[in-house]
Amino acid sequence: MQPKEELQTLILLLKAGWKLHVYYEDNGLELYNLKEDVGEKRNLAMKNPEKAKALYSLLQNWLEKTKAPISTELNPAYDAVYEKKQLELYSSE
């Protein structure tokens, strides 16, 4: 059982203050406005899907341009039930 930050992750940080996390194990996206939320407590991907989509597109273009390798294998230690419980625990604080 691993916390999300130990999963295989690709992170894109832009100068405009937005940070996008892409998790390949569960196709999850997290979007943070670091100017307003430096602690990354409020995932804005659902509230701001246009920004998430735009950053994801930039990321995909960069990956293609640089031919960056991406793992295509799922993390066998990933436990979605544990992850959900952790998210519920920390989101209630």
Biopython code that builds the backbone (N, CA, C, O; Angstrom):
import numpy as np
from Bio.PDB.StructureBuilder import StructureBuilder

atoms = [
    (1, "MET", "N", (0.837, -1.178, 0.000)),
    (1, "MET", "CA", (0.000, 0.000, 0.000)),
    (1, "MET", "C", (0.884, 1.243, 0.000)),
    (1, "MET", "O", (1.654, 1.482, 0.930)),
    (2, "GLN", "N", (0.752, 2.018, -1.055)),
    (2, "GLN", "CA", (1.597, 3.194, -1.179)),
    (2, "GLN", "C", (0.755, 4.454, -1.251)),
    (2, "GLN", "O", (-0.317, 4.445, -1.857)),
    (3, "PRO", "N", (1.217, 5.533, -0.645)),
    (3, "PRO", "CA", (0.518, 6.803, -0.834)),
    (3, "PRO", "C", (0.709, 7.288, -2.263)),
    (3, "PRO", "O", (1.641, 6.872, -2.951)),
    (4, "LYS", "N", (-0.170, 8.158, -2.696)),
    (4, "LYS", "CA", (-0.181, 8.609, -4.082)),
    (4, "LYS", "C", (1.164, 9.184, -4.522)),
    (4, "LYS", "O", (1.578, 8.979, -5.663)),
    (5, "GLU", "N", (1.852, 9.903, -3.628)),
    (5, "GLU", "CA", (3.105, 10.519, -4.044)),
    (5, "GLU", "C", (4.193, 9.505, -4.361)),
    (5, "GLU", "O", (5.221, 9.875, -4.929)),
    (6, "GLU", "N", (3.997, 8.232, -4.010)),
    (6, "GLU", "CA", (4.974, 7.213, -4.342)),
    (6, "GLU", "C", (4.615, 6.459, -5.613)),
    (6, "GLU", "O", (5.360, 5.575, -6.036)),
    (7, "LEU", "N", (3.497, 6.790, -6.224)),
    (7, "LEU", "CA", (3.132, 6.163, -7.480)),
    (7, "LEU", "C", (3.959, 6.767, -8.601)),
    (7, "LEU", "O", (4.570, 7.823, -8.438)),
    (8, "GLN", "N", (3.971, 6.095, -9.726)),
    (8, "GLN", "CA", (4.662, 6.657, -10.878)),
    (8, "GLN", "C", (3.888, 7.900, -11.300)),
    (8, "GLN", "O", (2.703, 7.820, -11.623)),
    (9, "THR", "N", (4.539, 9.014, -11.295)),
    (9, "THR", "CA", (3.858, 10.273, -11.527)),
    (9, "THR", "C", (4.634, 11.120, -12.511)),
    (9, "THR", "O", (5.865, 11.114, -12.526)),
    (10, "LEU", "N", (3.920, 11.830, -13.311)),
    (10, "LEU", "CA", (4.537, 12.830, -14.163)),
    (10, "LEU", "C", (3.985, 14.167, -13.703)),
    (10, "LEU", "O", (2.767, 14.329, -13.621)),
    (11, "ILE", "N", (4.833, 15.113, -13.405)),
    (11, "ILE", "CA", (4.394, 16.399, -12.883)),
    (11, "ILE", "C", (4.848, 17.499, -13.829)),
    (11, "ILE", "O", (5.994, 17.512, -14.280)),
    (12, "LEU", "N", (3.952, 18.409, -14.121)),
    (12, "LEU", "CA", (4.274, 19.561, -14.950)),
    (12, "LEU", "C", (4.072, 20.810, -14.116)),
    (12, "LEU", "O", (2.984, 21.022, -13.581)),
    (13, "LEU", "N", (5.068, 21.618, -13.996)),
    (13, "LEU", "CA", (4.965, 22.865, -13.245)),
    (13, "LEU", "C", (5.177, 24.017, -14.216)),
    (13, "LEU", "O", (6.205, 24.085, -14.890)),
    (14, "LEU", "N", (4.231, 24.898, -14.287)),
    (14, "LEU", "CA", (4.335, 26.041, -15.197)),
    (14, "LEU", "C", (4.653, 27.315, -14.430)),
    (14, "LEU", "O", (4.319, 27.424, -13.250)),
    (15, "LYS", "N", (5.278, 28.257, -15.064)),
    (15, "LYS", "CA", (5.615, 29.529, -14.426)),
    (15, "LYS", "C", (4.386, 30.329, -14.027)),
    (15, "LYS", "O", (4.449, 31.178, -13.138)),
    (16, "ALA", "N", (3.293, 30.060, -14.674)),
    (16, "ALA", "CA", (2.068, 30.795, -14.366)),
    (16, "ALA", "C", (1.479, 30.408, -13.014)),
    (16, "ALA", "O", (0.454, 30.954, -12.604)),
    (17, "GLY", "N", (2.115, 29.479, -12.326)),
    (17, "GLY", "CA", (1.660, 29.134, -10.989)),
    (17, "GLY", "C", (0.758, 27.917, -10.914)),
    (17, "GLY", "O", (0.297, 27.570, -9.827)),
    (18, "TRP", "N", (0.493, 27.259, -12.030)),
    (18, "TRP", "CA", (-0.343, 26.069, -12.028)),
    (18, "TRP", "C", (0.538, 24.829, -12.027)),
    (18, "TRP", "O", (1.599, 24.811, -12.650)),
    (19, "LYS", "N", (0.094, 23.798, -11.326)),
    (19, "LYS", "CA", (0.809, 22.528, -11.279)),
    (19, "LYS", "C", (-0.173, 21.404, -11.579)),
    (19, "LYS", "O", (-1.225, 21.292, -10.951)),
    (20, "LEU", "N", (0.190, 20.586, -12.539)),
    (20, "LEU", "CA", (-0.655, 19.461, -12.939)),
    (20, "LEU", "C", (0.059, 18.160, -12.604)),
    (20, "LEU", "O", (1.215, 17.965, -12.981)),
    (21, "HIS", "N", (-0.632, 17.268, -11.891)),
    (21, "HIS", "CA", (-0.131, 15.917, -11.625)),
    (21, "HIS", "C", (-0.915, 14.967, -12.525)),
    (21, "HIS", "O", (-2.140, 15.053, -12.610)),
    (22, "VAL", "N", (-0.213, 14.071, -13.188)),
    (22, "VAL", "CA", (-0.863, 13.031, -13.982)),
    (22, "VAL", "C", (-0.430, 11.690, -13.416)),
    (22, "VAL", "O", (0.762, 11.387, -13.363)),
    (23, "TYR", "N", (-1.401, 10.885, -12.994)),
    (23, "TYR", "CA", (-1.127, 9.563, -12.443)),
    (23, "TYR", "C", (-1.550, 8.525, -13.469)),
    (23, "TYR", "O", (-2.730, 8.414, -13.802)),
    (24, "TYR", "N", (-0.588, 7.770, -13.964)),
    (24, "TYR", "CA", (-0.873, 6.817, -15.027)),
    (24, "TYR", "C", (-1.546, 5.550, -14.526)),
    (24, "TYR", "O", (-2.211, 4.865, -15.303)),
    (25, "GLU", "N", (-1.391, 5.215, -13.233)),
    (25, "GLU", "CA", (-2.024, 4.007, -12.711)),
    (25, "GLU", "C", (-3.543, 4.086, -12.771)),
    (25, "GLU", "O", (-4.209, 3.108, -13.111)),
    (26, "ASP", "N", (-4.085, 5.245, -12.443)),
    (26, "ASP", "CA", (-5.545, 5.360, -12.408)),
    (26, "ASP", "C", (-6.068, 6.481, -13.302)),
    (26, "ASP", "O", (-7.235, 6.862, -13.205)),
    (27, "ASN", "N", (-5.210, 7.006, -14.169)),
    (27, "ASN", "CA", (-5.568, 8.106, -15.074)),
    (27, "ASN", "C", (-6.054, 9.335, -14.320)),
    (27, "ASN", "O", (-6.840, 10.127, -14.840)),
    (28, "GLY", "N", (-5.582, 9.482, -13.103)),
    (28, "GLY", "CA", (-5.996, 10.611, -12.286)),
    (28, "GLY", "C", (-5.252, 11.892, -12.632)),
    (28, "GLY", "O", (-4.077, 11.863, -12.998)),
    (29, "LEU", "N", (-5.942, 13.002, -12.515)),
    (29, "LEU", "CA", (-5.360, 14.327, -12.705)),
    (29, "LEU", "C", (-5.573, 15.136, -11.438)),
    (29, "LEU", "O", (-6.636, 15.081, -10.820)),
    (30, "GLU", "N", (-4.567, 15.874, -11.068)),
    (30, "GLU", "CA", (-4.695, 16.835, -9.982)),
    (30, "GLU", "C", (-4.161, 18.159, -10.490)),
    (30, "GLU", "O", (-3.116, 18.214, -11.139)),
    (31, "LEU", "N", (-4.879, 19.212, -10.192)),
    (31, "LEU", "CA", (-4.507, 20.548, -10.645)),
    (31, "LEU", "C", (-4.487, 21.485, -9.448)),
    (31, "LEU", "O", (-5.443, 21.546, -8.675)),
    (32, "TYR", "N", (-3.391, 22.209, -9.308)),
    (32, "TYR", "CA", (-3.243, 23.129, -8.179)),
    (32, "TYR", "C", (-2.815, 24.498, -8.660)),
    (32, "TYR", "O", (-1.988, 24.618, -9.564)),
    (33, "ASN", "N", (-3.373, 25.522, -8.059)),
    (33, "ASN", "CA", (-2.947, 26.895, -8.281)),
    (33, "ASN", "C", (-1.978, 27.227, -7.148)),
    (33, "ASN", "O", (-2.400, 27.544, -6.036)),
    (34, "LEU", "N", (-0.695, 27.155, -7.432)),
    (34, "LEU", "CA", (0.308, 27.319, -6.385)),
    (34, "LEU", "C", (0.391, 28.737, -5.844)),
    (34, "LEU", "O", (0.918, 28.955, -4.753)),
    (35, "LYS", "N", (-0.122, 29.699, -6.594)),
    (35, "LYS", "CA", (-0.141, 31.077, -6.088)),
    (35, "LYS", "C", (-1.114, 31.217, -4.924)),
    (35, "LYS", "O", (-0.908, 32.038, -4.030)),
    (36, "GLU", "N", (-2.176, 30.412, -4.938)),
    (36, "GLU", "CA", (-3.202, 30.495, -3.899)),
    (36, "GLU", "C", (-3.189, 29.299, -2.943)),
    (36, "GLU", "O", (-3.798, 29.345, -1.874)),
    (37, "ASP", "N", (-2.493, 28.235, -3.333)),
    (37, "ASP", "CA", (-2.529, 26.988, -2.556)),
    (37, "ASP", "C", (-1.165, 26.300, -2.625)),
    (37, "ASP", "O", (-1.020, 25.248, -3.248)),
    (38, "VAL", "N", (-0.185, 26.897, -1.989)),
    (38, "VAL", "CA", (1.177, 26.370, -2.065)),
    (38, "VAL", "C", (1.284, 24.979, -1.439)),
    (38, "VAL", "O", (2.177, 24.217, -1.808)),
    (39, "GLY", "N", (0.414, 24.635, -0.520)),
    (39, "GLY", "CA", (0.429, 23.332, 0.123)),
    (39, "GLY", "C", (-0.273, 22.243, -0.666)),
    (39, "GLY", "O", (-0.309, 21.089, -0.237)),
    (40, "GLU", "N", (-0.830, 22.596, -1.809)),
    (40, "GLU", "CA", (-1.535, 21.653, -2.685)),
    (40, "GLU", "C", (-2.617, 20.881, -1.931)),
    (40, "GLU", "O", (-2.645, 19.651, -1.945)),
    (41, "LYS", "N", (-3.490, 21.615, -1.285)),
    (41, "LYS", "CA", (-4.591, 21.014, -0.522)),
    (41, "LYS", "C", (-5.889, 20.948, -1.330)),
    (41, "LYS", "O", (-6.752, 20.112, -1.060)),
    (42, "ARG", "N", (-6.023, 21.833, -2.323)),
    (42, "ARG", "CA", (-7.269, 21.916, -3.088)),
    (42, "ARG", "C", (-7.039, 21.533, -4.550)),
    (42, "ARG", "O", (-6.497, 22.310, -5.336)),
    (43, "ASN", "N", (-7.459, 20.330, -4.888)),
    (43, "ASN", "CA", (-7.354, 19.849, -6.262)),
    (43, "ASN", "C", (-8.441, 20.540, -7.085)),
    (43, "ASN", "O", (-9.631, 20.373, -6.816)),
    (44, "LEU", "N", (-8.031, 21.306, -8.075)),
    (44, "LEU", "CA", (-8.968, 22.091, -8.880)),
    (44, "LEU", "C", (-9.296, 21.460, -10.226)),
    (44, "LEU", "O", (-9.913, 22.109, -11.070)),
    (45, "ALA", "N", (-8.900, 20.221, -10.445)),
    (45, "ALA", "CA", (-9.112, 19.588, -11.751)),
    (45, "ALA", "C", (-10.589, 19.517, -12.133)),
    (45, "ALA", "O", (-10.931, 19.721, -13.298)),
    (46, "MET", "N", (-11.460, 19.235, -11.180)),
    (46, "MET", "CA", (-12.894, 19.146, -11.482)),
    (46, "MET", "C", (-13.534, 20.526, -11.612)),
    (46, "MET", "O", (-14.469, 20.708, -12.392)),
    (47, "LYS", "N", (-13.033, 21.494, -10.850)),
    (47, "LYS", "CA", (-13.597, 22.840, -10.892)),
    (47, "LYS", "C", (-13.079, 23.647, -12.079)),
    (47, "LYS", "O", (-13.721, 24.605, -12.509)),
    (48, "ASN", "N", (-11.932, 23.266, -12.600)),
    (48, "ASN", "CA", (-11.326, 23.998, -13.700)),
    (48, "ASN", "C", (-10.843, 23.019, -14.769)),
    (48, "ASN", "O", (-9.643, 22.928, -15.028)),
    (49, "PRO", "N", (-11.770, 22.283, -15.393)),
    (49, "PRO", "CA", (-11.369, 21.264, -16.368)),
    (49, "PRO", "C", (-10.694, 21.842, -17.605)),
    (49, "PRO", "O", (-9.884, 21.168, -18.241)),
    (50, "GLU", "N", (-11.021, 23.087, -17.952)),
    (50, "GLU", "CA", (-10.393, 23.699, -19.122)),
    (50, "GLU", "C", (-8.896, 23.886, -18.903)),
    (50, "GLU", "O", (-8.093, 23.620, -19.797)),
    (51, "LYS", "N", (-8.523, 24.348, -17.700)),
    (51, "LYS", "CA", (-7.112, 24.543, -17.376)),
    (51, "LYS", "C", (-6.400, 23.191, -17.327)),
    (51, "LYS", "O", (-5.296, 23.047, -17.852)),
    (52, "ALA", "N", (-7.031, 22.208, -16.699)),
    (52, "ALA", "CA", (-6.429, 20.874, -16.617)),
    (52, "ALA", "C", (-6.206, 20.298, -18.015)),
    (52, "ALA", "O", (-5.157, 19.720, -18.296)),
    (53, "LYS", "N", (-7.188, 20.460, -18.874)),
    (53, "LYS", "CA", (-7.075, 19.945, -20.246)),
    (53, "LYS", "C", (-5.968, 20.669, -21.020)),
    (53, "LYS", "O", (-5.211, 20.041, -21.760)),
    (54, "ALA", "N", (-5.879, 21.971, -20.848)),
    (54, "ALA", "CA", (-4.851, 22.747, -21.542)),
    (54, "ALA", "C", (-3.447, 22.337, -21.090)),
    (54, "ALA", "O", (-2.552, 22.164, -21.916)),
    (55, "LEU", "N", (-3.261, 22.183, -19.783)),
    (55, "LEU", "CA", (-1.959, 21.770, -19.272)),
    (55, "LEU", "C", (-1.634, 20.340, -19.677)),
    (55, "LEU", "O", (-0.488, 20.022, -19.992)),
    (56, "TYR", "N", (-2.640, 19.487, -19.668)),
    (56, "TYR", "CA", (-2.433, 18.107, -20.094)),
    (56, "TYR", "C", (-2.001, 18.067, -21.559)),
    (56, "TYR", "O", (-1.119, 17.293, -21.929)),
    (57, "SER", "N", (-2.610, 18.883, -22.370)),
    (57, "SER", "CA", (-2.254, 18.960, -23.788)),
    (57, "SER", "C", (-0.811, 19.440, -23.960)),
    (57, "SER", "O", (-0.064, 18.883, -24.765)),
    (58, "LEU", "N", (-0.419, 20.468, -23.208)),
    (58, "LEU", "CA", (0.970, 20.935, -23.253)),
    (58, "LEU", "C", (1.928, 19.816, -22.854)),
    (58, "LEU", "O", (2.975, 19.625, -23.472)),
    (59, "LEU", "N", (1.557, 19.092, -21.827)),
    (59, "LEU", "CA", (2.391, 17.998, -21.348)),
    (59, "LEU", "C", (2.535, 16.915, -22.404)),
    (59, "LEU", "O", (3.639, 16.434, -22.660)),
    (60, "GLN", "N", (1.423, 16.532, -23.018)),
    (60, "GLN", "CA", (1.469, 15.497, -24.042)),
    (60, "GLN", "C", (2.322, 15.937, -25.231)),
    (60, "GLN", "O", (3.077, 15.140, -25.787)),
    (61, "ASN", "N", (2.200, 17.209, -25.619)),
    (61, "ASN", "CA", (3.022, 17.721, -26.714)),
    (61, "ASN", "C", (4.507, 17.664, -26.365)),
    (61, "ASN", "O", (5.335, 17.306, -27.203)),
    (62, "TRP", "N", (4.840, 18.019, -25.124)),
    (62, "TRP", "CA", (6.236, 17.972, -24.696)),
    (62, "TRP", "C", (6.756, 16.537, -24.694)),
    (62, "TRP", "O", (7.878, 16.274, -25.127)),
    (63, "LEU", "N", (5.931, 15.612, -24.205)),
    (63, "LEU", "CA", (6.332, 14.207, -24.182)),
    (63, "LEU", "C", (6.616, 13.681, -25.583)),
    (63, "LEU", "O", (7.595, 12.969, -25.803)),
    (64, "GLU", "N", (5.754, 14.038, -26.522)),
    (64, "GLU", "CA", (5.956, 13.616, -27.907)),
    (64, "GLU", "C", (7.203, 14.255, -28.499)),
    (64, "GLU", "O", (7.993, 13.584, -29.163)),
    (65, "LYS", "N", (7.378, 15.535, -28.264)),
    (65, "LYS", "CA", (8.518, 16.269, -28.820)),
    (65, "LYS", "C", (9.847, 15.731, -28.294)),
    (65, "LYS", "O", (10.808, 15.600, -29.052)),
    (66, "THR", "N", (9.905, 15.423, -27.011)),
    (66, "THR", "CA", (11.155, 14.974, -26.402)),
    (66, "THR", "C", (11.326, 13.456, -26.430)),
    (66, "THR", "O", (12.379, 12.930, -26.070)),
    (67, "LYS", "N", (10.277, 12.767, -26.863)),
    (67, "LYS", "CA", (10.281, 11.299, -26.865)),
    (67, "LYS", "C", (10.598, 10.751, -25.464)),
    (67, "LYS", "O", (11.303, 9.753, -25.314)),
    (68, "ALA", "N", (10.061, 11.425, -24.458)),
    (68, "ALA", "CA", (10.277, 11.016, -23.070)),
    (68, "ALA", "C", (9.625, 9.656, -22.825)),
    (68, "ALA", "O", (8.477, 9.439, -23.212)),
    (69, "PRO", "N", (10.349, 8.749, -22.189)),
    (69, "PRO", "CA", (9.756, 7.430, -21.923)),
    (69, "PRO", "C", (8.719, 7.516, -20.801)),
    (69, "PRO", "O", (8.881, 8.256, -19.831)),
    (70, "ILE", "N", (7.665, 6.745, -20.967)),
    (70, "ILE", "CA", (6.611, 6.670, -19.958)),
    (70, "ILE", "C", (6.375, 5.200, -19.650)),
    (70, "ILE", "O", (6.235, 4.383, -20.560)),
    (71, "SER", "N", (6.334, 4.877, -18.401)),
    (71, "SER", "CA", (6.053, 3.503, -18.011)),
    (71, "SER", "C", (4.643, 3.138, -18.455)),
    (71, "SER", "O", (3.697, 3.896, -18.242)),
    (72, "THR", "N", (4.516, 1.988, -19.065)),
    (72, "THR", "CA", (3.193, 1.520, -19.486)),
    (72, "THR", "C", (2.679, 0.419, -18.573)),
    (72, "THR", "O", (1.593, -0.121, -18.788)),
    (73, "GLU", "N", (3.463, 0.087, -17.550)),
    (73, "GLU", "CA", (3.051, -0.951, -16.617)),
    (73, "GLU", "C", (2.454, -0.320, -15.365)),
    (73, "GLU", "O", (2.965, 0.673, -14.849)),
    (74, "LEU", "N", (1.376, -0.909, -14.893)),
    (74, "LEU", "CA", (0.769, -0.429, -13.663)),
    (74, "LEU", "C", (1.646, -0.793, -12.476)),
    (74, "LEU", "O", (2.357, -1.798, -12.500)),
    (75, "ASN", "N", (1.588, 0.023, -11.450)),
    (75, "ASN", "CA", (2.320, -0.229, -10.225)),
    (75, "ASN", "C", (1.595, -1.358, -9.477)),
    (75, "ASN", "O", (0.466, -1.157, -9.030)),
    (76, "PRO", "N", (2.212, -2.537, -9.330)),
    (76, "PRO", "CA", (1.514, -3.656, -8.672)),
    (76, "PRO", "C", (1.249, -3.409, -7.187)),
    (76, "PRO", "O", (0.413, -4.091, -6.596)),
    (77, "ALA", "N", (1.936, -2.459, -6.580)),
    (77, "ALA", "CA", (1.744, -2.173, -5.162)),
    (77, "ALA", "C", (0.638, -1.138, -4.915)),
    (77, "ALA", "O", (0.284, -0.872, -3.766)),
    (78, "TYR", "N", (0.093, -0.555, -5.987)),
    (78, "TYR", "CA", (-0.949, 0.463, -5.826)),
    (78, "TYR", "C", (-2.219, -0.174, -5.272)),
    (78, "TYR", "O", (-2.681, -1.194, -5.784)),
    (79, "ASP", "N", (-2.780, 0.425, -4.233)),
    (79, "ASP", "CA", (-3.979, -0.076, -3.575)),
    (79, "ASP", "C", (-5.032, 1.032, -3.595)),
    (79, "ASP", "O", (-4.971, 1.966, -2.796)),
    (80, "ALA", "N", (-5.986, 0.924, -4.499)),
    (80, "ALA", "CA", (-6.991, 1.966, -4.679)),
    (80, "ALA", "C", (-7.874, 2.138, -3.447)),
    (80, "ALA", "O", (-8.283, 3.256, -3.132)),
    (81, "VAL", "N", (-8.169, 1.051, -2.752)),
    (81, "VAL", "CA", (-9.007, 1.137, -1.548)),
    (81, "VAL", "C", (-8.274, 1.930, -0.471)),
    (81, "VAL", "O", (-8.855, 2.812, 0.163)),
    (82, "TYR", "N", (-7.002, 1.614, -0.266)),
    (82, "TYR", "CA", (-6.193, 2.347, 0.709)),
    (82, "TYR", "C", (-6.108, 3.827, 0.321)),
    (82, "TYR", "O", (-6.241, 4.708, 1.172)),
    (83, "GLU", "N", (-5.890, 4.086, -0.947)),
    (83, "GLU", "CA", (-5.785, 5.466, -1.426)),
    (83, "GLU", "C", (-7.070, 6.236, -1.137)),
    (83, "GLU", "O", (-7.022, 7.376, -0.675)),
    (84, "LYS", "N", (-8.214, 5.617, -1.407)),
    (84, "LYS", "CA", (-9.495, 6.285, -1.167)),
    (84, "LYS", "C", (-9.662, 6.609, 0.318)),
    (84, "LYS", "O", (-10.119, 7.695, 0.673)),
    (85, "LYS", "N", (-9.293, 5.665, 1.180)),
    (85, "LYS", "CA", (-9.404, 5.897, 2.622)),
    (85, "LYS", "C", (-8.500, 7.048, 3.063)),
    (85, "LYS", "O", (-8.893, 7.867, 3.894)),
    (86, "GLN", "N", (-7.298, 7.108, 2.509)),
    (86, "GLN", "CA", (-6.375, 8.176, 2.856)),
    (86, "GLN", "C", (-6.908, 9.532, 2.403)),
    (86, "GLN", "O", (-6.820, 10.522, 3.129)),
    (87, "LEU", "N", (-7.452, 9.561, 1.212)),
    (87, "LEU", "CA", (-8.008, 10.819, 0.703)),
    (87, "LEU", "C", (-9.175, 11.282, 1.569)),
    (87, "LEU", "O", (-9.301, 12.471, 1.864)),
    (88, "GLU", "N", (-10.021, 10.351, 1.971)),
    (88, "GLU", "CA", (-11.156, 10.693, 2.838)),
    (88, "GLU", "C", (-10.662, 11.189, 4.187)),
    (88, "GLU", "O", (-11.202, 12.152, 4.732)),
    (89, "LEU", "N", (-9.653, 10.545, 4.722)),
    (89, "LEU", "CA", (-9.092, 10.927, 6.009)),
    (89, "LEU", "C", (-8.540, 12.340, 5.976)),
    (89, "LEU", "O", (-8.842, 13.151, 6.851)),
    (90, "TYR", "N", (-7.728, 12.637, 4.966)),
    (90, "TYR", "CA", (-7.073, 13.942, 4.914)),
    (90, "TYR", "C", (-7.987, 15.051, 4.401)),
    (90, "TYR", "O", (-7.782, 16.222, 4.720)),
    (91, "SER", "N", (-8.987, 14.691, 3.614)),
    (91, "SER", "CA", (-9.904, 15.729, 3.122)),
    (91, "SER", "C", (-10.881, 16.177, 4.209)),
    (91, "SER", "O", (-11.473, 17.250, 4.098)),
    (92, "SER", "N", (-11.056, 15.376, 5.250)),
    (92, "SER", "CA", (-11.960, 15.745, 6.331)),
    (92, "SER", "C", (-11.307, 16.658, 7.356)),
    (92, "SER", "O", (-11.984, 17.164, 8.251)),
    (93, "GLU", "N", (-10.008, 16.875, 7.241)),
    (93, "GLU", "CA", (-9.291, 17.721, 8.203)),
    (93, "GLU", "C", (-9.482, 19.193, 7.877)),
    (93, "GLU", "O", (-8.952, 20.054, 8.579)),
]
sb = StructureBuilder()
sb.init_structure("model")
sb.init_model(0)
sb.init_chain("A")
sb.init_seg("    ")
for serial, (resi, resn, name, xyz) in enumerate(atoms, 1):
    if name == "N":
        sb.init_residue(resn, " ", resi, " ")
    sb.init_atom(name, np.array(xyz, "f"), 0.0, 1.0, " ", f" {name:<3s}", serial, name[0])
structure = sb.get_structure()
